[in-house]
Amino acid sequence: MLPLSSNLKALPGIAEERQRALAEAGIKTVEDLLWGLPYRYIDRGSIAPIESLMGLIAAPEAIGSIVTIQGRIADLRQTTSRIKKMPITEVLLDDSTGTARLVWFNQPYLFRAFKLGQHLLAWGPLVQDRLGPEMHSPDWEILSNGSGGLGTISTNAMSEARANGMDANREGSTRTASSTAQPPKSGDSRPSPPAPRHLPLYRRIGKISGRARQKAVQYALNQIEAPESLLPPQLSKGLPGTLDAFRMLHAPPDASTTEELNQRISPAHQRLAAEELFAFALGLEMHRQSRIKRPGHPVPTTPELREKLKTFLPFPLTTAQRRAFKEIVGDISSGRVMHRILQGDVGSGKTLVALLAMAMVAETGGQAALLVPTEVLAKQHAATFAKLLGPGGHPMQVLTGSMKTAERRAALAAIEEGTASYIIGTHAIIQESVAFQNLQMVVVDEQQRFGVAQRESIRGKGPDPHWLVMTATPIPRSLALALFGDLDQSVLDELPPGRQPIETRLIGQSHIETAWQKIEQELAKGHQAYVVSPAINSNQECTPHSLRDLQTMEATLQSRFPGTPIAIAHGRLKPSQLTASMEKFVSGQAKILIATTVIEVGVDVPNATIMAVDHAERFGLSQLHQLRGRVGRGPIPSQFIMVSDSDTARLKALVETSDGFRIALKDLEIRGPGEFFGTRQSGLPQFQVADLIRHRYLLQQCRDAASKAVSEGITEAQRRWLHRSQSRLNLIDIS
């Protein structure tokens, strides 16, 4: 019997060439092999005889329904449509009860992937053709290459198919390639579905077919020993053991439910999800405990300092702000390094809390740096800080990439000599040429816009500085545990008094004039407006609908609002051009700003009271919520108008609520974490079974169990298991 950690060499039937191919895909051990679960399960009992399809298509409600069939490839050909010259691959599938045509459009490689006589499993939508039942672009799996007892081809069925037109050119196409099978002996009877009931399907890895993977998995299941259970009892209660879970998923018992297997909600899936999440949580907790033990610079607090900080406040703090600031003060005065995330909805006052924390450092002789994603935001923060700190405040230095040489040299000298207590800048802050005299705190605004490596590079610029990361993207607390590693969390869940509600509307494209009228009314009052387009150039967009891009929008608004100064902002502008354009709008020179999502964060223009978002269906809900936060930043009631003809049920969530946490959760459920945070988000764990949304409550339970396990002491077996799991999940130190 083999342990799970055994190398694949220990298994029979896996040659060296296959071992290399599997290793390239990250599969090096028996455990890796077993964690590669089937991507789909077919209930063999649900496989329809092809003769029954004629009865199905007779019922109008059955057209378009998903059916599963299996049979041998009796004929294979590739044709080309006459009009668009599109390659069409056709397969005639025969199961001895009848034949059905499978058709794939614009996938010419399939003609080379299939071979006559292969036994094919196919599932997809059923359609009615003049010659009989068809399946268009079905999913498929090759079950055998012509040998074995999985079905035969009937000579009569082949003859009937040819008589019905398979050999004739399809209407509107010309024949370019064809192959015909030699029919086997007639008289074969249709076999009963093979056992077991559920057929697991695996994805191909290089030249290793799904069938070959299945055989390797079965070898492994027959030779491995049951591993020691390392899940705490509160997480494993009522669930199968690890080895049993693998067996139930790679060779499901007949009593299994296909729906549960395909939705990954079976007890076996729950077991493996709990193992992944517990290993992840255990690693985070061990890292957190290690970080807590690191000594940090204690920032002293005195009654005099507290009184001085109060003078910086433009209004009393909310209860949430006071709670968050108290947590920050507790961290930085404790003598340990602070690693804290400050979450807050749009307009909840995160910047003010961050300023107070930075002021504690600056007023006691240290340096504090604020890292922001854009130059415009850096300058806006600097202006805000200068106003709040007053003329007697400690020196402040802005550092951006577009500074002229002499200006930059002076800024670097002020930072290195320590004459600048507050440093506000973009990525320029983390360049090697920047040296600090006494960096004690780093505040990162919009955390997910900075990669892990970028955040870590600044850590070497001071004696282990305190970290405060802010995000305006509301994230459910349990999910934040996964995304932000070992960071302690503070949440601002209320808005400061006096913030005006934002009226949110959803209108169709045919009523876009309503949006222009609303903008016209706001401009007449001396206010400003945003107009957001989803694309810079529609020629580069693949969409079935007509898309009004940024260039078209500019022409439209110049015609609709003649004489009104308009600024343009998008990501393809040079940094200096983008900054100049944004500053025109911030200063009030431009009355309308036409932009892409570059304005999603960090633009603070209280005089901008209305925003219209064109083709709103092309944005995520959280992205729209962030855009909505660009208006309503002053005492004036504001409006947010979404223009869309599709996906309106999803968009209505924004009309119904302004709670960013509820919106974010719905967005996460729809799009998933990867799409929600964008490709630049680093550190997302690569779970193979666990789902950060579906299992968010289980993640919280695993975090609690991990905390208890670390406090009681980790065993050597748990350490070995943790090491294997961290390697398999490709987890990195994300904090």
N, C-alpha and C positions, 0 to 999 in steps of 0.2 A: 504494500500500500504506500502511496506517495503523499507527502504533505503538499498543501496548496502552493507553497513557495517553490516547488520543484521547477527546474528548467524544462522547457518543452522537449529537450532532447530525451527526457526520460519516457516520453510517450511513443508507442509504436505508430507507424504509419505517417509520421511527420518528417519528411526528408529535410536535408540541410537547406535546400533551396526554399522550401516552404517556411522553414524556421526563419530565414532571412527576411522573407516577405512579411511574415507576421511581426517580426521585430521592428521593421520599418513602420508598422502601424501601431507600435507601442505594446504589442503582445509578446511578452518574453517568458512568462511563467504560466503554469497551469491555472493559477488564480486569475491572471489577466485574460486567459482564454475563456474561462467560465463567466467572467463579468461581461463579456461581449454577448449580450442577450439577443435573441431573435428580434427583428424589427416588426414582425407581424406573425400572426397565427391564423391558419386556415382550418375551419371545422370541416373535416372531410365529409361529414354527414350533410353539410349544406351545399356540397357540390352538385350542381343541377345537371341531369342528363340533357344533352343537347337537343334531343327530340322534344323536351318539355318547353324549350324556348319559344317554339311556335305558339304554344298556348299562352305563354306569358305576354308576348307582344300583341296578342289579340285584345288584351285588356289595356285601355289607354293609360290607366294610372301606373302601369308597370314600365312604360317607356321611360328610360332614363334611370331606372333603378339599378343598383349594383348587384351583379350576379357573379358566381364563380363556376367555372367549367374546367375540365381537364380532358386531354386527348393527345393524339399524335399529330404531328405536322404532316398533313397529306399533300399539301401543295404550298409553294413559297414563291413569291414573285415581287418585283419592284417595278412600278410604273411611274410615269411623270404626267402631272396635270398639264393640259394643253395651254391653259391661260397663264398661270403664274409659274409654270415649269417647276412645280413643287414635287419632290420625290414622295411616292406613296408606297409603303411596304405593306404587303397583304399576306396573311397566313390563312390557310384553310385547316381548321382543327376538326379532327374526326375522333369520336369516342365510341364508334360502332353502333350508336343509336341514331346518329345524324351528324351533320357538319355545320359549322358556324364560321363566318368570316371575321377575322380580326384585322383591323386597319390602323396603321400608324402614319401620321402626316409629318413630313419634313424631318424624318429620323432615318436617313439612308443607312446608317451604320447597323441597323437592326437586320438588314438583309444578310449581313455577314455574321451576325450573332446567332441566327437561327440555322438549323440544318434539318433536312428532311428526315422524318422518322423519329425525331426527338419527342419525348413526352413533355408536354407543356401544361402548366397550370396558369390560368388567366382569370383576372377579376376586374370588373369595370362596368361602366354604364351600358345598358342594353338599348340598342336603337333599331328602328324598323327600316329595312332597305327593301327595294322592289324585288330583290332576290331572296329575302328572308331575314332572319335575325343577324345583327352585326354588333360588334363591340368596337368602339372607336377609342384608340389610345389606351387600351387596358394596361394595368400592371401585370407583370408576368414573372414566372419562375420556371426554369428548366429543371424538370425532375429526373430525367434520364436521357441518355443519348441513343435510345433506340432498342435497348435490351432490358429485360426484366418484365415482370408481370403487371405493368401499370396500365395496360390497355392495348388494343390493337386497332388496325384500320380495316374498315369493312369495304370490300370491293364495290358492293352495291352503293354504299354511301358516296364513294369517290365518283362513281359513274353519274349518280344523281347530281352531285355538285357541279360536275363539268357540264352536264346537260342544262343546269340552271345558270350557266354563264361565267363560271370561274375562269375558263380558258379564253372567254371573249374579253375584248378591251372594255374596261369600265367606261361609262359615259363621261366624256370630257377629259379622258386621259389616254396616253399612248403607252404601249408595253415596251419596257426597256430590258427586263431581265426576268427569267422564269426558271423554276426547277420543278420537276414532278417526281413523286416517289413511286417506286415499283410496289404495287399493292401486294400485301401478303396473302396467304391463303384465306379463302373465304370460310365462313362458318364459325369463326371465333365468337364466343359469347362474351358479353360485357362483364368484367370482373366486379366483384363487390369492393367498396372502398377499403383500402388497406388499413391495417391497424398500425399505430394507435389512432385515436379519433382526431387529435389535433396535430396539424403539420406545422412545425416551426420553420420560419423562413429567415435566412441569414444574408447579410449583404456580402457581396464579393469583395475580396481584398486582393488587389493586383490580379494575378493569375489564379488565385485560390477561389474556387467557386463556393457558393453558399452551401451546396451539398457536401463539399470537402470539409468545410468548417464544421458542419453538423457531425460528420463522422469523427473528427478529431475531438469534439466535445464529448461524444459518447464514449470514446476511449478513456478520456479523462474521468468521466463520472464513474466508470467501472473500476478505476484504479486508485482514486484518492481516498484518504482517510478523513473522517469527520474532524474538522478543526475545533479547537477549544472555543467555547462561547465566551466572548469578551464583552458582550453587551450587558449593561446593568439590567437587573430583573425588571425594573419599571419600564424599560424599553422593549424587552423581549417577550413580555407576558402575552400569551395567546398567539404567538407567531411561531412558524416552523424554525428549525435550526438552519444554520448557513448551508450545509450540504443538502438538506432536504429542500431548501428554497431553490438551490441551483437545479436539482432534479425536477422540481415541479415546473420550472420555467423552460428548461431545455427539453424535457420529455413530459409534457403536461398529462396528468391522469385524465381518463375519459370524463370524470366528474367535473373537471374544470370548466369554467365559463369563458367562452371565447371573448366575449365583450370585456370581461375583467382583465383578461390577458392582454388584449390589444390596447386597453385604456391604462394599463400598468397600475391597476388598483387591487390586484389579488393579494392575499396574505403573504405570498412569497415575495412579491414586489415590495410590500411594506417592510419585510424583514431586511432586505438589501438596502432599501432607502434609509432605514434606521441606522444600519452599519455605516453607510457613507456619511450621514449627517453627524453621527456621534464621533466618528474619526475626525471629521472636520472641526467640530466643536471642541474636541479634546485638544487638538493641536493649537487652536486659538487660545484656549484657556491656559495651556502651558506657556505659550508665548506671552500672554498677558501677565502671568505671574512672574515671568522672567523680566519683563519690562518694569513691573512695579518695583522690583528689587533694585533697579538701576538708580543711583542717586541723581537728583536733578538740582538745579540752582533754586534755593528757596527765595521767593519774592516776598519781602517783608510787607506787612500791612499795619498801619497805625491809624489812630483816630484822625490825625491831621490829613493823612492821605485820603481816607474815606470822605472827609469833608471837601477836599479839593476835587475829588472825582465827581461829587454832586454838582459842582459848578459847571461841569461839562454837559450836563443833561438839559436838553431843550424842553423836556416834559418828564413827568414821573414815569418810572419803568412799570411795565405791566407785571402781573404776578409771575407769568412765565419767564419774563426777562430777569426778574429778581432771583428766581429759582436757579436759572441757568448761570447767572453771574456768581451766585453763591457757590455753585458746584465748581466753577472755574477757579475761584479764589481758593477754595479748599484744596484743589489740585496743586496750584503753583506755589502755595505757601507751605506745602507738606514736606518738601525736601525730596520728592520723587518727580520723575518726568511726567508731565501731563501729555496724554494722547486722548483728545476728546473731539467728538464731532458735534457740531451745533446745527441741528436740523430746524428748519422753520419754513412755513409757507410764505408765499410772496407777500411782502409788506409787513412781516411779523417783527422786524426790528433786529435782525441778526447783526447788522453792521454796528449798531450802537453798543451792543454787548461786546463785540470784538474790540471796538475802540476803547472801552473801559478796561478790558484786559490788557491791551497794549499800553495804555496810559499807566497802569500799575507798574509795568516794567520800566517804561521811560522815566517816570517820576522818581524811581529809585535807582537810577544810574545805568540801566541796561538799554539794549537796543531791541526793537520789535519790528519784524518785517511782515508786510501784507503782500501776498502773492495773488495776482488777479489774472484773468484770461485775456483781457484786451487793454490797449493803451487808453482808449476812451474811458474805460471803467477806472483805470489807475488814476487818471486825472480827476475824474469825478469824486473818487474816494478822497483824494488829496484835498480837493476843495471843501468837501464836507468836513473832514477832520480839522482843517485850518479854521473853519467857521466855529466848530464846537470847542476847540482848544483855546481859541482866542489869541490875541497878539502876544501874550506872555508865555505861550506854550513852548515846549522844547522843540528844537529844530527838526524839520521834516525834509526828506529827500525823495523825489520821484526818480525812478530809473526805468527807462524803456529802451527798446531796440532802435528807435528812430532818432535818438538824440545825436546832435552833432558832436564831433570828436572832442572839442574843447569843453563843451557842456558835460559830456560823459566823463571826461577825465576829472573834472571838478567834483562831480557826484561821487565817483569811486573814492576820491580822496576823503570826502566828508564821511563816507561810510566806514572806511578803514581807520580813520583817525578817531571815530566815535563822536564827532560833532553833530552827526545826524542821529537822533534817537528813534525817529519813525522813518522807516523805509518802505515805500509803496512802489510796486513795479510789476512787470510782466515776467516772462521767462528770462529776461535779462538778468534778474536777481540771482539765478542759479548757475550763471556762467562761471567758469573757472577764474576769470579775471576779477570777480567780486570777492573782496575780503572784508570781514566784519571785525570791529574792535571788541564788541562784547554782546554778541547775539544771544538773547535769552528766550525769545519767543518767535515762532513762525505761525502766522495765520494764513490759511489757504482758502480763498474764496472760490466757490464752484469746484469742489473737490474732484468731481469726475472728469473735469477737463484737463487735469494734469495726470500724466502717467505715473506709475509707481516709481520708475527709475528717476524721474524728474523730482518727485517729492523727496526721495531718499538722498539725492545728490546734495541738497541744501543742508542735510543733517551734519555733514562734515565741516560746515562753516561756523560752528559754534560748539561749546562744550555740552553736547546733547541738549539742544534747546527744547522748550515746551512746544507742543503742537496743538493747534486748534484749527480744525477744518470745518468750513461752513458749506452747506448745500441748500439751495432753494428748491431742489427737487424733493418733494415729500416722499418718504419711503416708509412703508409699514415697518414697525420696530423690529419684528422678528426677521424680516428680510435684511434690514440694515446690519444685523449681527453677521450675516454672511458677507455682505459687501464691504464692510469697513473693519473687518478683522477684529483686533483687540481694542478698538477705540471705545472709550466710555461715551455715553450718549446724553446729550441734553436736547430737549425738544421745546420749541416755542410754538405752542398750540393755541395762541390767541393773538388778535391784532390790537395795536395801540388804539386808544380812543381817538375819535375824530376822523378815522379813515372812512371815506365815502364808499358805499357799495357800488359795484360795477354792473350796469345793466347789460345782460348778455342776450343776444338775439341770433337766430339761425334763419337765413333767408335763401331762396333759390336763386340760381343764376339769372333767371328772367326778371328778378326783382332787384338786381344790383343797383339800379337807379336810386332805390331807397337808401342804400349805403352812401351814395354820392350826395344825396340831399341832406343826410345827417351830418356828413363832413362839412358841407357848405354852411350849415347852421352853426357848427362849432367854429369854423373859420371866421364867420361874421362876428362872433363874440370875442375874437382876438386869440382864440386857442389854436392848437396845432393838432395834426393828425398823422397816424401811421397807416400805411397800406402795405400789407405783406403778400408777396407772391411766392409760390412754391418753387419756381425755377427761374434761372437767369435766361436760359434760351430753350424754348420748347423743342427745337430741332434735335436736341440731345436727349429728349425724354421719350420713352417708349410707352405710349398710353393710347388706348382706343378712343379717348375723348379729346375734344379740342381743348388745348391748354393755353390759357392766357398767361404768357410769361412776363418777366419783369420789363423787358423792352416794350412789349405790347402795352403793358399797364402804364408805362411812362407816357407813351403817345396818347393813350386814352385820357389820362388825367390832365395832360397839357391842353388837350382839346376841351375837356370838361371844366377846367379851372384856369382859364387864360389869365396870364399875368401873375399867377400865384407862384412864388419861389418854391421849387421842388428839389430835394436832394435825393441821391441814390446811394444805397449801401448794399454791398454783397461781397462774398468771400473772395472773388477773383480780382478785386481791386488791390492795388499795391497798398501796403500798410499806411503809408503817408496819405494816399488818396482816400482810403476808408476813414482815417482819423479826421481829415479835413472835412469830408462830407458829413460825418456825424457831428462834428463841432458846429457846423452851420445850423444843424437842427437844434442842438443843445442850446446854442446862443440865441435862437429865435430868428436867425436870418432866413432859414427855410421854414415854410409853414407846413409842408407835407414831406414826409420821409417815406419813399418807396424802398422796401428792403426785403431781403430774404431773412432766414432765421439768425443772421448774425446779431440781431437785436434781441434775441431770446433772453439774454441775461445782461445785467450791468448797464442798462441805459436808464437814467433817472431824469426825466423831463416833466416836472409837475404841471407844466402848461399844456402837455399833450393829453387830451381828454377823450380821444376816440381812436379806435383801431378797427380796420376792416381787413379780414384775412380771406383772400381769394382761394378757391379750391381747398377749402378747409379739410376735406376728407383725406388729403395727402399728408396730414400731420398727425402725430400721436396726441392723445388727450393731454398728457402731461406737458408736451411741447406747447400746445394751445394754451394751457393754463399759465405757463410761463410767459407766453406772449401777452396774455390778458393782464399780467402783472405789470406790464410797461405803462398802462394807463391807470388812472385812479391813484396817482402818487402824490396828489395834492388835495386841497380842501374842496375841489370842484367835482360834482358828480360826473362820472365817465361812462362811456359806452364801448362795448366790444361786439363786433358784428362778424359772424362767420357766414361765408357765401359758399353754398354747396348744393348740388343736386343729388348726391349719393351718400351712403353711409350715415344717413341722418339719425338713425336710431342710436348709434354710438355717440354722435355729436350732441345729442340732446342731454347727455349726462352733464355737459358743461353748462347748459342752460339751467338745469335743475339744481346744481350745487356749486358752491365756490370753495368747498372743503378740498384742499389739495391732496390730503391723505386718501380720501375716498376716491378721488379722480385717479391718483397714482395707482391705487390697487386695481381699479378696473382696467387701466391701461396695461398694467403688468399681466393681468389675466388674459388680455387680448393678444398682446405682442410678445410677451416673455421678457426675461431680464436682459438678454443680449441686445435685442432691438431697442428696448426701453432706454438703456444706458448708452447705446451707440457703440460703434466699433472701437472707440478710443478708451472705453472703460477697461481698465486692467484689473486683474485679480479675481475675476469671476471663476469660481470653482467649476471644474469640468466633471460634473456628476454624470454617472451613466444610468442611474435609476432614479435618484432623488430629484425632485422638482422644487425649486426655491419658492414657487407660488403655491402649488398644491400642498406641499409639505411644510409650509411656514410654521404651523403650530407644532409639528413634530420637531422642527429645528429648535424651537424654544425649549421643548422638553429635553432635547439632547444637550443644549447649552447648560441647563440646570444640572443634568446628570454629570456633565463633564466637570462642572465646578465642584461638585461633591466628590468626584473621583480624584481630582487633583488634590483637594484638601486632605483626603484620606491616604493618598500616596499611590503612584502609578506602579504597577507590577512590571517586571521585565518582559513578560509575554505581551502586555498591553503596549509597551514601547516598541517591540518588534512589529506588532500588528499595525501600530500607528505609523511607523516608518514606511511599511509597504503601502498602506492606504494613501498616505500623503504623496508618495511617488506615483501611484496609479492615478490619483485624481489630478495630478499635475498642479498641485496647489503651490502658491508662492506667498511670500511674506508681504501681505498687502497693507500693512500699516507702518 
